[in-house]
Amino acid sequence: MENDEIEELAVNIIEQEILKYRDLKSGIPKGDKGISWDGHITVFDGKGRTKNNFEYNINVQVKGRIVKKIKKGNTKFSIEKSDLINYQKQKNGTLLLVVDIIDNLNYQIYYANLLPVDLKQLLENNNSKAKKPKISILLKPIKESSVSSLQNICRNFALNSKRQMGIPIKDLSELKNIETIEFKVISEKGKLFDYILNNDVYTYAILKDQLKTMVALPKGDFMMVQEKIERNVKIKDKLYYSSYTLTRQKEHETITMGKGIIFNLDIRKINFNFKGTLQDRITDMEFFVDLIKNRSVTINGATLDLPKYKNDENEEKRLIEEYNKKINDLKILRDKFLELNIDFKEDIDKLDKQSRNNLFLFKKIFCDKIVPTNLNIQQGRISFIKIGNCNIAILAQKNENEELKIYNYFSELKDIINIVIVKKGERPSCKNRTSPYFVMSSEDILKFSNFNAEIVFNSLNVIQNFESQSEYINAFMLELLKAYDKDNKRKDILDLSEKINTLLIQNKTSITNQLNKFQIIRRKRDLTQEEKNILIDLRANLEKDDDFNTNQCGIAILLENNNDYKFYYNAMDKDTQKEFDTYPIINLMNTKKEEL
């Protein structure tokens, strides 16, 4: 068969394929070929082949090959480099259709999208050193009544041709300020995954500029597609997970539940790999045990019966006993963290060796009540057990039997340690007792994972002479505010500062205590007009003592009066300014100080 006859037969086959779809119309003339194109395929919007429903014209090149056997799956085709250069100049791409022909009834149509992204990659890979006149490209099969139908291929080609026309094509590493990465696919309902896995998909970066600039990214193969599905996973009536991840690959489908439970849908086999946080492991292990017992799971309302996990019934019983013990041990450990006011969410698998050792030490001390004899720790001082990002403050002390005991630093320590505050030359007594927590800075407060606001507040009960220690109490309260300003999710810290300030006001209604009250309120909400009026009255009646300018600055900040703030701040000497800059009230300013 001559080349012209082969090409004409290939065009006839393509036209027959086009006639199957109401959204497509052939514009491929026979025997009248252009320089690098054979014609076009018109795409309509699905409402009929009329002018009003026109959507796009796709440039097409058709090639035919006589073969003895149709190859399954993908194949390759060598195309003139000059044709690719011409396609690139056109800027809207070309759809290459290749027909492998045994005879009139036995053939296979393949396609290759040659959009701007594809052409850039192909021509860059075939650099000038190679000097090859032809370039080998990958072809994918077109299959009728599937996601790879000619209609789907053409509709998605038109979509991406319009998107890529005139926009830059860059590698992800070249881009900054990316807002999102997206792709769009046109497919039948429920066939999105299949299309993505079997056909070309193009991704685009949207930048964070005013124009929301779109950039086309180099194309890669989608070997796997994942989707998080918000549906319940139960065993009988017990809910274990409120979502699962469906993973689709060309070979099989899997469902992932929890952190390490993978259910292969094709062979109905579940693999378990217990990992993640303490709670992740507890949930997954309980699911594992329940599954062995019940041999069924309900996913998205559908109950799947499963084979026995082990053929030996005694082996199953042994596994259940073994994992029930592990679950119990993990729960004791989890609950001990909660008892210490710690929501321990560290991923155990990601802990380094030292943190893993410290987790074992924590369990030994607080769960097993065993203090290792070789523990190197200084008595009477705060020490730490560091587990990942978790810092647990502890206190070591010997009891009356000279046995070393380890205490949670944020626990009832009044019977364990006595801290007193006395002036130089005075004899300490129980009247001088104070809270052991006043020594903490804002950094310490945030660093201690087991910080307990209730324990700290209750520790004030040991103070008998509140007025004599008000200066220390107020200083600690200011450290609490500094800590809150560094992490404003810590409402427990702000609430503690408010409770301490209330005690201070009950003891003495000073200007300082009142201003602190309002700066705590300002961190919770805007001041009411009534509260602002109180501050205005305080401002008008301030005594012109050493703290006059300091108090006026504080009131100005609370009233958001930047002019007053500037005036009174500049009236301070340098040392007073330096001290004022350390106060947490400065964090409430609505204008940066350097702008004043």
Buried (B, 14 or more C-beta within 10 A) or exposed (E): EEEEEBBBBBBBBBBEBBEEBEBBBBBBEEEEBEEBBBBBBBBBBEEEEEEEBEBBBBBBBBBBBBBEEEEEEEBEBEBEBEBBEBBBEBEBBBBBBBBBBEEEEEBBBBBBBBBBBBBBEBBEEBEEEEEEEBBEBEBBBBBEEBBBBBBBBBBBBBBBBEBBBEBEBBEEEEBEEEEEEEEEBBBEEEBBBBBBBBBBBBBBBBBEEEEEBBBBBBBEEBEEBEEEEEBBBBBEEEEBBEEBEBBBBEEEEBBBBBBBBBBEBEEEEBEBEBBBBBBBBBBBBBBBBBBBEEBBBBBEEEEBEBEEBEEEEEEBEEBBEEBEEBBEEBBEBBEBBEEBBBEBBBEBBEBEEEBBEBBEBBBBBBBEEEBEEEEEBEEEEBBBBEBBEBBBBBBBBEEEEEEBBBBBBBBEBBEEEBBBBEEEEEEEEEEBBBBBBBEBEBEBBBBBBBBBBEBBBEBBEBBEEBEBBBEBBBEBBBBBBBBBBBEEEBEBBBBBBBBBBEBBBEBEEEBBBBBBBBBBBBBEEEBEEEBBEBBEEBBEEBEEEEBBBBBBBBBBBBBBBBEBBBBBBEEBEEEBBEEBEEBBBBBBBEEEEEEE
